Amino acid sequence: NIYAPRRNYIAHEYRPGRMGLPKFWGSVGRLFHRPGFNTPLQLKAVQRIKHLIGYEDAATDKVEVAGNLDVLTEFDNYAMGHERSLADYLQLVGIDVVNKKCNAISWCNREELA
């Protein structure tokens, strides 16, 4: 109940910037002459994802106080679904929202289902 294709059809380079490979966030910063610059859309996307997985700083009341309720548009239609609880999902993928850490996902690296 998590889509995990057996073949990679797309990829993302996670090589260090010191190797000279362009990164999206670096490209945006260069375009606007502002290193480390994030667009308002990027910031909203990050806030939506943090809200989805339960980060306290993106709780509904904090999103509302910040005036960013558009972050929650159609949230019920594009949320976790009903196959597993949020707690089960976070455990499966190794995300610790309290300590803000991600653990290695051994089953993913071995191309196996958990």
C-alpha positions, 0 to 999 in steps of 0.5 A, spaced: 500 500 500 505 504 498 507 505 491 514 502 490 516 501 483 521 495 482 525 500 477 528 507 477 525 511 472 527 518 474 533 519 479 535 525 483 543 527 484 544 527 491 552 529 490 555 535 494 555 542 491 562 542 492 562 537 486 559 543 482 553 540 480 547 544 480 541 544 485 534 547 484 535 551 490 542 554 488 539 555 481 533 559 484 538 563 489 542 565 483 536 567 478 534 572 484 541 573 486 539 571 493 543 565 496 539 560 500 533 564 497 526 559 497 520 561 493 514 563 497 511 556 494 517 552 496 515 555 503 508 553 503 509 546 500 514 545 506 509 547 511 504 543 508 508 537 508 510 538 515 503 539 517 501 532 514 506 528 518 505 532 524 510 537 526 508 541 531 510 548 528 506 546 522 499 545 527 493 547 524 492 553 529 499 555 528 498 555 520 492 559 521 495 564 526 501 565 520 495 567 515 497 561 511 490 557 511 491 556 503 497 551 505 491 546 508 487 547 501 484 540 499 488 537 505 483 532 506 483 529 499 490 529 499 492 527 505 495 520 508 489 516 506 486 510 510 491 504 509 495 506 515 495 510 521 500 516 521 504 513 527 505 507 523 507 510 517 512 514 520 515 508 524 515 504 517 519 510 513 523 512 520 521 519 521 521 522 528 517 528 528 519 530 535 526 530 534 526 532 527 530 526 525 530 521 519 533 514 520 535 509 514 530 505 511 533 498 510 528 495 506 528 501 501 535 500 500 534 492 499 528 493 494 524 489 499 517 491 502 517 491 509 
